[in-house]
């Protein structure tokens, strides 16, 4: 990875989703702008706030997909991340473990 780039693997595949009530929502359904969670796989040398293994919140609309050895990843800049959830933040006093 170069510069401020972050390579992530999305948590859930694209397609049908289920609501908390069990209703199936088709992939073609229009949904408002919704952020998604992903796991950081690799980071460039200039990335400061995230490390491999962290979970990050990002906008699925602003992404570049890449396939490496048959696995689909999303490539983005560090500044395009909205939040970081990591165990290293949970050890601090009065914190939720979420870095915004």
NULOTI-567295 format. One line per field, with one value per residue: residue in three letters; x, y, z of N, C-alpha, C, O in turn. Coordinates in pm, 1 decimal. Example, Ala and Ser with C-alpha at 12.3 -4.5 7.8 and 13.67 -1.06 7.14 Angstrom:
<pts>
residuo = ALA|SER
n.c1 = 1319.0|1285.0
n.c2 = -569.0|-225.0
n.c3 = 780.0|708.0
ca.c1 = 1230.0|1367.0
ca.c2 = -450.0|-106.0
ca.c3 = 780.0|714.0
c.c1 = 1320.0|1290.0
c.c2 = -330.0|3.0
c.c3 = 780.0|787.0
o.c1 = 1423.6|1340.9
o.c2 = -331.9|113.8
o.c3 = 846.5|803.9
</pts>
This chain:
<pts>
residuo = UNK|UNK|UNK|UNK|UNK|UNK|UNK|UNK|UNK|UNK|UNK|UNK|UNK|UNK|UNK|UNK|UNK|UNK|UNK|UNK|UNK|UNK|UNK|UNK|UNK|UNK|UNK|UNK|UNK|UNK|UNK|UNK|UNK|UNK|UNK|UNK|UNK|UNK|UNK|UNK|UNK|UNK|UNK|UNK|UNK|UNK|UNK|UNK|UNK|UNK|UNK|UNK|UNK|UNK|UNK|UNK|UNK|UNK|UNK|UNK|UNK|UNK|UNK|UNK|UNK|UNK|UNK|UNK|UNK|UNK|UNK|UNK|UNK|UNK|UNK|UNK|UNK|UNK|UNK|UNK|UNK|UNK|UNK|UNK|UNK|UNK|UNK|UNK|UNK|UNK|UNK|UNK|UNK|UNK|UNK|UNK|UNK|UNK|UNK|UNK
n.c1 = 84.2|45.8|131.9|-139.1|-330.0|-588.7|-672.3|-956.2|-1179.4|-1507.4|-1779.3|-2032.8|-2175.0|-2274.4|-2616.1|-2922.1|-3077.2|-3170.5|-3420.2|-3438.5|-3670.6|-3701.8|-3780.2|-3719.7|-3507.0|-3470.8|-3182.7|-3215.8|-3372.7|-3440.1|-3248.8|-3179.7|-2883.9|-2639.5|-2399.4|-2125.5|-1966.8|-1631.1|-1337.1|-1003.0|-739.8|-486.8|-252.3|-115.8|211.8|178.2|-52.8|-222.7|-425.5|-546.6|-505.0|-408.1|-665.0|-841.6|-1182.1|-1369.3|-1578.6|-1734.5|-1826.7|-2010.3|-2065.6|-1857.5|-1612.4|-1344.7|-1323.9|-1127.8|-982.8|-803.3|-627.4|-870.0|-1031.9|-1250.3|-1182.3|-1192.4|-1057.3|-936.7|-884.7|-738.3|-865.9|-1126.4|-1255.0|-1498.2|-1521.1|-1346.0|-1330.8|-1176.0|-994.3|-781.7|-861.1|-1052.2|-936.3|-888.3|-981.4|-1323.4|-1425.4|-1574.1|-1460.6|-1476.6|-1350.4|-1398.7
n.c2 = -116.6|225.1|556.9|738.3|541.9|296.8|-38.2|-232.2|-494.2|-570.7|-620.3|-741.2|-908.1|-762.1|-728.7|-898.8|-800.3|-837.1|-705.6|-601.5|-710.5|-931.3|-904.1|-939.7|-742.1|-644.6|-624.5|-429.3|-235.4|102.7|285.9|519.2|723.3|524.1|425.8|190.6|-91.4|-213.6|-425.6|-340.3|-427.5|-369.5|-95.8|218.6|379.9|640.0|649.3|728.4|694.4|440.7|82.4|-242.0|-481.1|-322.1|-202.3|-11.6|268.2|357.6|524.3|350.9|438.0|598.3|458.7|243.7|-54.1|-351.0|-655.1|-910.0|-1196.5|-1337.9|-1237.9|-983.1|-644.9|-314.0|-7.7|290.6|636.1|747.9|972.8|940.9|779.3|743.7|668.6|484.3|171.3|9.7|-223.3|-114.9|139.9|95.8|50.8|292.0|545.3|635.9|592.9|476.4|301.1|370.7|567.8|876.9
n.c3 = 0.0|-68.9|38.2|171.1|159.0|224.1|255.8|259.9|372.1|309.3|541.9|497.5|217.1|-99.4|-196.5|-115.2|193.5|537.9|745.6|1093.6|1181.0|1023.0|759.3|415.1|224.7|-96.9|-318.3|-507.8|-396.3|-320.8|-103.0|154.2|197.5|327.6|559.6|573.8|741.2|762.4|757.6|819.9|610.4|503.8|522.4|405.1|428.9|527.5|675.2|970.7|1168.7|1166.0|1187.1|1057.8|1101.8|1244.9|1265.1|1038.5|954.1|658.2|348.8|123.5|-134.0|-222.8|-333.9|-444.9|-598.9|-581.1|-691.0|-543.7|-580.3|-613.2|-409.8|-311.0|-244.9|-97.0|-187.1|-50.7|51.1|360.2|463.0|378.6|554.9|811.6|1081.4|1339.3|1487.5|1740.3|1943.7|2086.7|2160.7|2351.9|2600.6|2723.4|2962.4|3018.6|2749.4|2446.6|2274.5|2016.5|1766.2|1641.4
ca.c1 = 0.0|122.8|87.5|-247.8|-433.1|-633.5|-737.3|-1051.3|-1267.4|-1640.5|-1835.6|-2144.3|-2176.0|-2381.6|-2731.0|-3035.9|-3054.1|-3288.5|-3442.9|-3437.3|-3796.2|-3697.6|-3827.8|-3612.9|-3498.1|-3394.7|-3067.5|-3258.0|-3452.6|-3376.1|-3226.2|-3108.4|-2739.2|-2611.3|-2258.2|-2100.6|-1849.8|-1535.2|-1216.0|-881.0|-650.0|-353.1|-246.6|4.8|306.0|137.6|-179.3|-193.1|-532.1|-594.7|-408.1|-473.9|-746.3|-943.7|-1307.1|-1389.1|-1705.2|-1705.4|-1939.4|-1997.2|-2079.5|-1727.9|-1514.0|-1283.1|-1311.5|-1015.9|-983.3|-668.8|-632.9|-1007.4|-1102.6|-1284.0|-1148.1|-1222.9|-939.9|-978.1|-792.5|-767.2|-958.6|-1261.6|-1310.5|-1581.4|-1498.6|-1261.9|-1362.5|-1061.2|-973.9|-682.5|-930.5|-1138.9|-863.4|-881.0|-1089.4|-1439.2|-1430.7|-1661.9|-1386.6|-1503.6|-1276.3|-1465.7
ca.c2 = 0.0|347.3|685.9|740.2|447.2|193.6|-149.6|-291.2|-602.8|-540.0|-719.4|-815.5|-900.1|-685.8|-811.5|-892.6|-780.1|-862.7|-606.5|-662.6|-783.1|-1049.2|-875.0|-940.8|-618.3|-679.2|-539.9|-319.8|-138.5|232.4|312.3|644.6|710.6|438.7|394.0|49.1|-129.3|-300.5|-455.0|-293.2|-536.9|-313.9|50.4|278.9|429.9|769.3|636.1|750.4|665.1|302.5|-26.3|-365.2|-545.0|-228.0|-191.2|128.1|308.2|428.6|544.8|255.5|502.6|657.5|352.6|180.5|-196.3|-419.6|-797.3|-963.7|-1342.4|-1382.8|-1177.3|-843.7|-546.8|-174.1|77.6|429.0|721.4|753.8|1083.6|899.9|700.0|824.0|629.8|366.9|94.2|-75.9|-263.7|-30.2|257.2|55.8|50.4|427.4|584.3|709.1|583.6|372.8|217.9|420.8|691.0|949.2
ca.c3 = 0.0|-79.5|91.7|270.4|114.5|317.0|188.7|354.3|328.3|361.1|633.4|439.4|71.1|-161.9|-230.6|-24.8|336.5|621.1|851.0|1226.5|1193.9|937.6|624.3|315.2|147.0|-217.4|-350.3|-595.0|-321.9|-299.8|38.3|175.1|211.0|442.1|574.7|596.7|820.3|695.6|834.3|755.2|575.7|486.2|522.2|351.8|529.7|581.3|748.6|1111.7|1264.8|1161.9|1174.7|1012.0|1204.0|1292.5|1188.6|1001.2|895.4|533.7|258.4|13.5|-264.4|-259.2|-316.9|-561.1|-570.0|-642.7|-660.4|-525.1|-563.1|-605.9|-297.8|-340.4|-143.1|-128.8|-169.5|-27.5|126.0|503.1|490.2|342.6|664.2|901.0|1220.9|1360.8|1608.1|1765.5|2083.1|2153.8|2213.2|2461.9|2726.3|2778.2|3053.4|2963.6|2605.0|2392.7|2181.3|1883.4|1740.0|1533.1
c.c1 = 89.3|51.9|-24.2|-361.9|-461.3|-707.1|-826.6|-1129.7|-1403.5|-1694.6|-1943.4|-2142.3|-2292.2|-2496.9|-2843.4|-2992.2|-3181.2|-3298.0|-3439.3|-3564.7|-3804.1|-3746.6|-3709.2|-3620.8|-3414.1|-3282.8|-3105.9|-3339.4|-3373.9|-3368.2|-3154.9|-2959.3|-2707.5|-2462.8|-2242.4|-1974.8|-1761.4|-1415.8|-1093.9|-787.1|-506.1|-361.6|-114.0|89.9|267.1|3.9|-148.7|-297.6|-578.3|-479.6|-480.9|-545.0|-854.4|-1069.1|-1331.3|-1526.1|-1675.1|-1832.8|-1923.6|-2009.8|-1946.0|-1618.4|-1460.9|-1261.6|-1193.4|-1023.1|-839.3|-681.5|-774.4|-1089.1|-1125.8|-1252.2|-1192.9|-1098.7|-986.3|-867.4|-834.0|-870.6|-1103.2|-1327.4|-1387.0|-1557.3|-1412.0|-1305.2|-1248.8|-1048.1|-877.4|-744.3|-1014.2|-1069.4|-855.9|-999.4|-1199.0|-1444.1|-1517.6|-1587.3|-1406.5|-1434.7|-1340.1|-1377.6
c.c2 = 123.7|464.4|673.7|645.9|340.8|87.7|-219.5|-404.1|-577.6|-655.3|-805.3|-801.5|-815.3|-780.4|-793.8|-872.2|-817.5|-752.2|-677.8|-741.3|-906.0|-1027.4|-870.3|-812.4|-649.4|-579.2|-420.2|-213.9|-9.8|259.7|446.0|619.3|636.9|406.2|246.1|26.1|-222.3|-321.3|-410.0|-411.6|-487.3|-161.6|97.1|338.9|563.6|765.7|642.3|694.8|519.6|205.7|-148.2|-434.0|-454.3|-239.3|-43.1|147.5|393.3|440.9|450.7|318.4|559.3|553.0|304.2|34.1|-255.2|-566.2|-846.5|-1112.3|-1392.5|-1325.8|-1029.8|-755.1|-408.9|-92.4|220.8|506.5|722.6|861.9|1048.8|811.9|791.6|792.7|504.1|300.8|-4.5|-106.6|-171.0|97.9|222.9|58.5|186.1|454.3|660.0|708.2|466.1|273.9|260.3|555.4|758.6|1059.9
c.c3 = 0.0|-11.2|194.9|232.6|220.0|235.4|290.3|287.9|391.9|444.8|569.4|288.0|21.1|-192.1|-130.0|119.1|409.1|725.0|985.1|1251.9|1104.8|796.4|529.4|233.5|24.2|-245.1|-435.1|-523.9|-300.2|-149.5|48.5|190.4|340.3|444.8|605.9|678.5|739.6|787.4|754.6|734.1|565.1|483.1|462.1|463.2|590.5|655.9|897.4|1206.9|1266.6|1145.2|1119.2|1128.4|1261.3|1206.0|1162.3|938.6|772.7|450.8|138.7|-124.9|-314.1|-242.3|-450.2|-525.1|-645.7|-600.9|-654.7|-492.9|-539.2|-491.3|-329.1|-219.8|-189.9|-95.1|-154.0|42.8|272.3|533.6|454.7|449.2|758.7|1047.8|1224.9|1490.9|1627.6|1913.0|2155.9|2210.3|2334.8|2596.6|2792.8|2868.7|2979.6|2811.2|2563.3|2304.7|2037.6|1866.1|1620.6|1480.6
o.c1 = 195.6|-70.9|-6.8|-476.9|-372.6|-794.3|-778.9|-1144.4|-1414.1|-1661.0|-1944.8|-2111.2|-2393.7|-2475.6|-2857.9|-2886.6|-3287.7|-3198.2|-3437.3|-3565.9|-3903.4|-3754.3|-3609.0|-3726.1|-3295.4|-3288.0|-3035.5|-3372.8|-3255.8|-3469.1|-3077.5|-2915.4|-2744.1|-2406.4|-2334.3|-1886.9|-1810.2|-1394.9|-1083.1|-758.1|-413.6|-464.5|-13.6|46.0|318.5|-46.7|-60.5|-262.4|-644.4|-372.2|-603.0|-491.6|-950.1|-1063.1|-1316.1|-1582.3|-1599.4|-1933.5|-1831.3|-1968.6|-1923.9|-1540.6|-1524.0|-1188.8|-1163.0|-1064.2|-762.5|-739.1|-796.5|-1205.9|-1033.2|-1290.3|-1226.8|-1041.8|-1066.4|-768.8|-950.8|-954.5|-1194.6|-1443.6|-1345.2|-1571.6|-1405.3|-1315.3|-1226.2|-1086.3|-891.2|-685.7|-1045.1|-1136.9|-819.7|-1105.4|-1171.1|-1465.0|-1532.0|-1644.5|-1358.5|-1458.9|-1336.8|-1417.0
o.c2 = 125.0|469.6|605.9|668.3|299.7|120.5|-261.8|-409.0|-564.5|-771.6|-927.4|-694.2|-798.8|-900.2|-688.4|-919.0|-828.1|-711.0|-800.7|-830.5|-978.7|-1123.1|-804.9|-777.6|-678.4|-464.4|-319.3|-111.8|-13.1|256.6|481.9|504.4|681.5|363.8|183.0|112.1|-300.6|-245.9|-438.5|-486.5|-554.1|-105.0|26.2|347.9|598.5|870.7|571.6|651.5|478.9|240.9|-157.6|-443.4|-503.8|-280.1|40.4|56.1|489.9|376.0|469.2|257.5|567.3|558.6|321.6|2.9|-215.5|-597.7|-827.4|-1149.7|-1479.5|-1361.9|-959.3|-786.3|-389.3|-106.7|269.0|448.6|700.9|843.6|1120.0|774.1|904.8|881.4|428.1|367.5|-91.8|-25.8|-151.1|159.1|311.5|67.6|193.9|393.5|738.6|812.9|368.6|172.8|193.6|647.6|704.9|1132.0
o.c3 = 62.1|-4.2|296.2|270.5|294.7|155.0|395.6|165.8|513.8|422.5|585.4|236.2|88.9|-211.2|-68.1|161.5|348.3|784.3|990.2|1336.8|1109.9|719.3|558.5|180.0|38.7|-201.0|-434.5|-584.0|-265.6|-79.1|-40.3|195.4|449.1|343.9|658.2|684.9|658.2|882.3|635.4|827.4|611.5|446.2|467.0|577.8|696.8|695.7|946.1|1316.6|1362.2|1096.6|1131.7|1238.9|1320.7|1090.0|1251.4|878.4|781.0|479.2|59.3|-223.7|-434.9|-147.0|-554.4|-430.8|-758.2|-489.2|-749.0|-390.7|-455.0|-476.4|-369.1|-107.0|-306.6|13.1|-234.1|88.2|304.7|621.8|496.3|434.7|783.2|1131.9|1128.3|1593.9|1543.7|1997.7|2276.6|2299.5|2414.4|2699.1|2910.3|2853.6|2889.1|2749.9|2637.0|2264.0|1945.9|1944.0|1509.9|1388.9
</pts>
